[in-house]
Amino acid sequence: MSNIVAIVGRPNVGKSTLFNRMTESRAAIVNEEAGVTRDRQYGKCVWNGQEFSVADTGGYVINSDDIFEDEIRKQAIIAIEEADAIIFVVDVMTGITDMDEEVANLLRRTEKKVVLAVNKVDNNKLQNDAFEFYNLGLGDYFMISSTNGSGTGELLDEVVASLDFSEDEEEELDIPKFAIVGRPNAGKSSLTNAFIGEDRNIVTDIAGTTRDSIDTRFNKFGFDFILTDTAGLRKKAKVHENLEFYSNLRAIRSIENADVCLLLIDAERGVEAQDLSIYNVIANNKKGLVVCINKWDLIEKDTKTAKEYEAKVRERFAPFVDFPIVFTSVLNKQRIHKTLEVAMDVYANRKRQITTSKLNEVMQEAIDRNGPPSVKGKYIKIKYVTQLKTPTPSFAFFANLPQYIKEPYKRYLENQIRKNWKFTGSPIQIFIRKK
């Protein structure tokens, strides 16, 4: 089951620093100036072998203090509605402020798990100052320093303990789950309606009509799967409404729960930065990918147009280029059935298992032909490979010096696997382990 943990709190309490530590990244900009985080950051956290999503809700840079406070209150409301657990960050240096009490009042009324993190506790004296945060009425707190990491382990233990990592019913049935994703107004709801043969989802020319992710069971023409029409993932700078942030979290959750994502791209606009951003969410979650170039009927074409367009798309998504591209027109219902066939094909590729004997026979030949380069005069030998039992095709290669095998050679191994077996549309993970 997909889990989202939201980090909430007033500006400049260290939310983005905590987000960076949890996700082991520098995705969120950190600055002493209040309100630097305008965009909502999203990332993955792995703790005690469990993986969950983290949303850094951030704040707005608005001159009016009243509006500023109102927006922070809205952020907390969204977190309460959409997240599975909430980390409420406060600052020990400033103590309890009116804004902290406002957010605490909202959080006390929720049934969601709320973990109170008293940040910037860098010495013993400040530990005594933290006692006042009992007055927020949220129970025990965790004293942390998101800058140096102290206390964050205990905090994450509490967060993970509150989350539900059980499989949901649809996953137990092992029904393929496809999510239709893309920027607003790319034609996602129209494609869903074309699949199911009815106008179930509202379709307008206004970007952002679909607010929620809508699941539909598709069981005809020999297909049986769950289809999710997601809210459009907007460019973050344009996410002004609190409802838009809510929709973005829903879309992200839909990607996480899907097996294959159908990424719709507007043929007239081509691949833009926003499409790459959506692709990165798909790639980070190791999901299957089908790229659908919609509104193809509006493009003036000759015999080379499709091939040239396809080359440009693969160039933008590089280094991952082994994915299918379908040119469609949802309005004219062109190649709609083809899109479903390709998605099912990618699903099958994602589930593909190669026998260990065949894998070693083929890959040892490729390794003998082009072995890993020696490092510091040390000769690296790869003796064995096996496919792991994971949702995404993953392969473990056993070597005498795994630490010296770099990314370029891992890409070579992945390319050899793709060359010999069909994994089109599916990501592949390569692990190098000690022999």
VOGU-3710 file (C-alpha; in Angstrom, 3 decimals, decimal comma):
1> msnivaivgr> 0,000/0,000/0,000  1,296/3,442/-0,919  1,955/5,792/2,013  2,476/9,560/1,978  3,949/11,460/4,934  3,517/15,245/4,874  5,883/17,635/6,641  3,984/20,698/7,899  4,867/23,753/9,943  5,331/27,493/9,678
11> pnvgkstlfn> 8,165/28,964/7,561  11,813/28,662/8,552  11,487/25,882/11,128  13,657/23,501/9,064  11,070/21,503/7,090  13,139/21,434/3,894  16,312/20,411/5,735  14,400/17,525/7,332  12,939/16,616/3,913  16,444/16,505/2,382
21> rmtesraaiv> 17,684/14,287/5,214  14,747/11,891/4,972  15,011/11,556/1,193  18,846/11,647/1,196  18,790/14,408/-1,385  19,216/18,116/-1,851  15,947/18,507/-3,727  14,567/21,217/-1,455  16,269/24,620/-1,360  17,382/25,514/2,154
31> neeagvtrdr> 17,827/29,146/3,175  17,479/31,161/6,359  14,977/33,456/4,643  11,431/32,448/5,557  9,225/31,178/2,748  11,920/29,976/0,345  10,024/26,733/-0,335  7,257/27,756/-2,747  7,081/24,477/-4,670  5,893/21,293/-3,043
41> qygkcvwngq> 8,764/18,855/-2,964  8,151/15,128/-3,277  10,584/12,302/-2,624  11,103/8,791/-1,307  12,278/7,757/2,150  13,462/4,252/3,060  13,680/3,408/6,768  13,951/-0,006/8,431  13,401/-1,635/5,052  10,115/0,191/4,454
51> efsvadtggy> 9,626/2,763/1,697  7,191/5,666/1,801  6,690/9,035/0,095  7,475/12,380/1,692  5,827/15,691/0,771  7,438/18,933/1,948  4,453/21,267/1,914  6,476/24,475/2,015  5,052/27,977/2,296  4,200/30,934/0,105
61> vinsddifed> 6,052/34,200/-0,293  3,206/36,678/0,107  3,578/40,143/1,596  0,461/40,072/3,746  0,992/38,233/7,016  -2,708/37,398/7,191  -2,688/35,685/3,780  0,595/33,992/4,638  -0,900/32,536/7,812  -4,048/31,492/5,959
71> eirkqaiiai> -2,034/29,602/3,338  -0,078/27,703/6,009  -3,376/26,723/7,621  -4,593/25,444/4,221  -1,401/23,396/3,845  -2,093/21,694/7,173  -5,692/20,968/6,107  -4,467/19,341/2,873  -1,965/17,232/4,800  -4,715/16,097/7,177
81> eeadaiifvv> -6,976/15,145/4,246  -4,474/13,432/1,992  -1,424/12,219/3,932  -1,300/8,986/5,924  0,863/10,527/8,650  1,988/14,076/9,459  5,253/15,407/10,847  4,610/18,757/12,521  7,898/20,681/12,755  8,402/23,463/15,328
91> dvmtgitdmd> 11,462/25,540/16,250  12,934/25,277/19,767  14,763/28,592/19,276  11,575/30,649/18,956  9,255/28,600/21,151  5,524/28,298/20,521  4,113/30,977/18,214  0,516/31,854/17,353  0,971/30,148/13,991  2,168/26,942/15,701
101> eevanllrrt> -0,931/26,959/17,899  -3,165/27,496/14,862  -1,731/24,443/13,098  -1,772/22,392/16,331  -5,493/23,164/16,770  -6,176/21,625/13,356  -3,939/18,612/13,932  -5,506/17,751/17,298  -8,843/17,153/15,555  -7,529/14,598/13,057
111> ekkvvlavnk> -7,439/10,849/13,463  -4,246/10,694/11,376  -0,965/10,036/13,157  0,749/13,336/14,050  4,420/13,256/15,091  5,650/16,459/16,751  9,285/17,233/15,843  11,003/19,951/17,903  13,798/21,033/15,590  17,168/22,788/16,062
121> vdnnklqnda> 17,853/21,059/19,424  21,627/21,126/19,038  22,730/21,102/22,707  21,641/20,062/26,234  20,448/23,541/27,230  17,994/23,598/24,342  16,619/20,209/25,435  15,213/21,901/28,557  13,603/24,584/26,381  11,707/21,901/24,445
131> fefynlglgd> 9,429/21,073/27,404  7,085/23,962/26,572  5,908/22,158/23,425  3,828/19,823/25,603  1,482/22,830/25,762  0,504/22,196/22,114  -1,529/19,228/23,323  -0,089/16,763/20,798  1,490/14,447/23,362  5,134/13,390/23,350
141> yfmisstngs> 7,550/15,149/21,040  10,834/14,197/19,378  13,832/16,482/19,813  15,768/16,578/16,545  18,365/18,526/14,646  17,585/18,157/10,969  20,941/19,808/10,207  23,163/17,204/11,919  20,624/14,360/12,015  20,418/13,831/15,767
151> gtgelldevv> 17,073/12,395/16,887  15,809/11,785/13,352  16,189/7,999/13,711  13,740/7,851/16,620  11,412/10,181/14,723  11,394/7,900/11,676  10,879/4,811/13,869  7,669/6,411/15,147  6,530/7,424/11,651  7,113/3,962/10,131
161> asldfsedee> 5,334/2,276/13,054  2,205/4,332/12,292  2,003/3,437/8,574  0,164/0,528/6,950  2,433/-1,399/4,575  -0,030/-4,235/3,914  -1,016/-5,098/0,353  -4,413/-3,888/-0,821  -7,113/-6,152/-2,218  -6,545/-5,315/-5,875
171> eeldipkfai> -2,839/-6,141/-5,575  -3,748/-9,533/-4,060  -5,930/-10,213/-7,117  -2,895/-9,396/-9,251  -4,934/-7,343/-11,720  -2,783/-5,033/-13,877  -3,119/-1,391/-12,853  -2,637/1,309/-15,484  -2,467/5,027/-14,662  -3,084/7,656/-17,334
181> vgrpnagkss> -0,805/10,584/-16,466  0,309/13,827/-18,060  0,089/17,553/-17,733  -3,349/19,207/-17,619  -5,457/19,178/-20,788  -3,342/16,529/-22,532  -6,434/14,371/-23,097  -6,300/11,956/-20,161  -10,022/11,940/-19,337  -10,916/11,725/-23,039
191> ltnafigedr> -8,681/8,658/-23,355  -10,334/7,032/-20,341  -13,776/7,723/-21,799  -12,659/6,305/-25,161  -11,460/3,110/-23,425  -14,600/2,485/-21,405  -17,001/3,717/-24,095  -18,873/6,197/-21,928  -18,427/9,780/-20,729  -17,704/8,857/-17,147
201> nivtdiagtt> -15,123/11,632/-16,634  -15,801/15,330/-17,194  -13,952/16,661/-20,250  -13,499/20,392/-20,899  -10,911/22,633/-22,512  -10,125/24,070/-19,085  -6,845/22,695/-17,744  -7,252/20,965/-14,401  -10,894/19,861/-14,686  -10,096/16,476/-13,142
211> rdsidtrfnk> -9,310/17,012/-9,462  -9,366/13,433/-8,190  -7,870/10,195/-9,437  -10,699/8,006/-10,753  -10,427/4,191/-10,907  -12,339/2,146/-13,492  -12,403/-1,658/-13,844  -11,975/-2,509/-17,545  -13,059/-6,046/-18,421  -13,824/-6,567/-22,105
221> fgfdfiltdt> -12,167/-7,419/-25,448  -9,996/-9,941/-23,575  -8,543/-7,275/-21,249  -8,965/-7,124/-17,481  -7,276/-4,319/-15,540  -7,786/-1,267/-13,320  -7,571/2,047/-15,183  -6,856/5,270/-13,277  -7,441/8,712/-14,790  -5,304/11,019/-12,683
231> aglrkkakvh> -5,511/14,716/-12,080  -3,117/16,623/-14,319  0,315/17,168/-12,832  0,828/20,894/-13,193  4,124/22,708/-13,289  4,833/23,380/-9,611  5,150/27,139/-10,042  1,530/27,158/-11,250  0,141/25,224/-8,300  -1,509/28,167/-6,544
241> enlefysnlr> -4,685/26,616/-5,187  -4,574/24,299/-2,210  -6,885/22,019/-4,197  -4,211/21,731/-6,907  -1,668/20,512/-4,365  -4,226/17,977/-3,172  -4,684/16,816/-6,794  -0,932/16,507/-7,316  -0,598/14,251/-4,273  -3,435/12,117/-5,640
251> airsienadv> -1,715/11,838/-9,041  1,577/10,880/-7,403  -0,172/8,232/-5,319  -1,816/6,847/-8,492  1,616/6,500/-10,139  2,932/4,710/-7,063  0,025/2,243/-7,084  0,193/1,553/-10,848  2,095/-1,150/-12,706  2,272/0,747/-16,004
261> clllidaerg> 1,880/4,484/-16,619  0,495/5,816/-19,893  2,178/9,208/-20,247  0,151/11,452/-22,563  2,077/14,108/-24,467  0,406/16,818/-26,533  1,694/16,331/-30,097  1,542/20,061/-30,850  3,596/21,040/-27,801  6,059/18,155/-27,734
271> veaqdlsiyn> 8,067/17,070/-24,688  8,362/19,957/-22,252  10,024/20,257/-18,856  6,753/19,356/-17,163  6,549/16,064/-19,079  10,091/15,253/-17,957  9,087/16,008/-14,370  6,195/13,530/-14,604  8,504/10,974/-16,225  10,929/11,379/-13,303
281> viannkkglv> 8,157/10,474/-10,841  7,422/7,366/-12,955  11,120/6,454/-13,168  11,746/7,033/-9,445  8,921/4,619/-8,684  10,264/2,042/-11,174  6,989/1,798/-13,114  6,396/0,563/-16,642  6,099/3,301/-19,276  4,081/3,765/-22,456
291> vcinkwdlie> 4,385/7,187/-24,138  1,233/8,231/-26,005  1,579/11,133/-28,426  -1,991/12,477/-28,433  -3,643/14,845/-30,939  -1,491/13,353/-33,716  -4,266/14,167/-36,189  -3,433/17,886/-35,800  0,151/17,477/-37,038  1,081/17,976/-40,697
301> kdtktakeye> 2,877/14,798/-41,697  5,053/13,234/-44,351  6,701/9,791/-44,449  9,441/10,781/-41,982  7,441/12,793/-39,446  6,636/9,968/-37,015  10,167/8,588/-37,025  11,728/12,025/-36,451  9,237/12,839/-33,698  9,957/9,511/-32,009
311> akvrerfapf> 13,710/10,173/-32,092  13,210/13,557/-30,414  11,091/12,012/-27,653  13,678/9,308/-26,911  16,423/11,922/-26,880  14,561/13,896/-24,188  14,031/10,809/-21,991  17,575/9,457/-22,388  19,357/7,448/-21,052  16,168/5,323/-20,780
321> vdfpivftsv> 15,106/4,839/-24,389  13,648/1,314/-24,448  9,968/2,211/-24,186  7,092/2,034/-26,694  5,643/5,154/-28,325  2,084/5,128/-29,682  0,772/7,958/-31,877  -2,887/8,462/-31,069  -5,831/10,738/-31,594  -8,255/10,259/-28,727
331> lnkqrihktl> -10,806/12,507/-30,411  -10,847/10,331/-33,542  -10,294/7,111/-31,529  -7,186/6,330/-33,591  -4,966/3,519/-32,208  -6,861/3,419/-28,893  -6,965/-0,392/-28,903  -3,285/-0,442/-29,850  -2,492/1,579/-26,721  -4,114/-1,092/-24,532
341> evamdvyanr> -2,250/-3,894/-26,307  1,068/-2,101/-25,823  0,324/-1,419/-22,132  -0,449/-5,111/-21,548  2,773/-5,990/-23,365  4,786/-3,695/-21,055  3,036/-5,235/-18,037  4,096/-8,707/-19,234  7,671/-7,464/-19,764  7,736/-6,071/-16,218
351> krqittskln> 6,741/-9,500/-14,865  9,209/-11,430/-17,047  11,484/-13,929/-15,258  14,652/-15,376/-16,814  16,002/-18,726/-15,624  19,340/-18,489/-13,832  21,004/-20,994/-16,168  19,994/-19,112/-19,339  20,886/-15,781/-17,767  24,402/-16,938/-16,889
361> evmqeaidrn> 24,924/-18,584/-20,269  24,165/-15,361/-22,177  25,587/-12,788/-19,770  28,881/-14,577/-19,112  29,518/-14,504/-22,839  28,815/-10,744/-22,892  31,087/-10,218/-19,853  33,894/-12,280/-21,402  33,555/-10,242/-24,579  33,694/-6,910/-22,750
371> gppsvkgkyi> 34,703/-7,218/-19,104  34,693/-4,420/-16,508  37,778/-2,181/-16,774  40,490/-2,738/-14,162  40,789/-0,116/-11,421  44,077/0,712/-9,665  45,623/-2,318/-11,309  43,031/-4,680/-9,848  41,286/-7,136/-12,158  37,510/-7,372/-11,636
381> kikyvtqlkt> 35,770/-10,696/-12,173  32,018/-11,242/-12,426  31,267/-14,910/-11,873  27,523/-15,246/-11,435  24,193/-13,481/-12,093  20,661/-14,151/-10,938  17,308/-12,396/-11,240  15,817/-11,255/-7,945  12,197/-11,766/-6,902  11,126/-8,109/-7,039
391> ptpsfaffan> 8,189/-6,203/-8,636  10,634/-4,531/-11,058  13,087/-6,676/-13,074  16,234/-6,675/-10,915  19,473/-8,560/-11,476  22,273/-9,260/-9,004  25,779/-9,731/-10,412  28,348/-11,249/-8,034  31,902/-9,928/-8,343  35,155/-10,030/-6,405
401> lpqyikepyk> 35,419/-6,206/-6,239  31,857/-4,811/-6,604  32,851/-1,343/-5,384  34,940/-0,754/-8,527  32,127/-1,421/-11,031  30,797/1,989/-12,122  27,580/3,197/-13,754  28,791/3,011/-17,396  29,473/-0,721/-17,026  26,139/-1,249/-15,255
411> rylenqirkn> 24,489/0,371/-18,275  26,388/-2,043/-20,515  25,046/-4,996/-18,518  21,503/-3,576/-18,693  21,790/-3,062/-22,460  22,933/-6,656/-22,916  19,936/-7,900/-20,941  17,589/-5,755/-23,044  19,296/-6,963/-26,232  18,649/-10,623/-25,399
421> wkftgspiqi> 15,282/-10,464/-23,635  12,217/-8,318/-24,061  11,933/-5,761/-21,258  10,634/-2,884/-23,403  8,902/-0,235/-21,319  10,093/-1,649/-18,025  12,948/-0,256/-15,914  15,749/-2,647/-14,967  17,754/-2,503/-11,752  21,353/-3,735/-11,692
431> firkk> 22,980/-4,657/-8,371  26,633/-5,629/-7,969  27,274/-7,749/-4,898  30,277/-9,327/-3,231  31,017/-12,813/-4,559
//
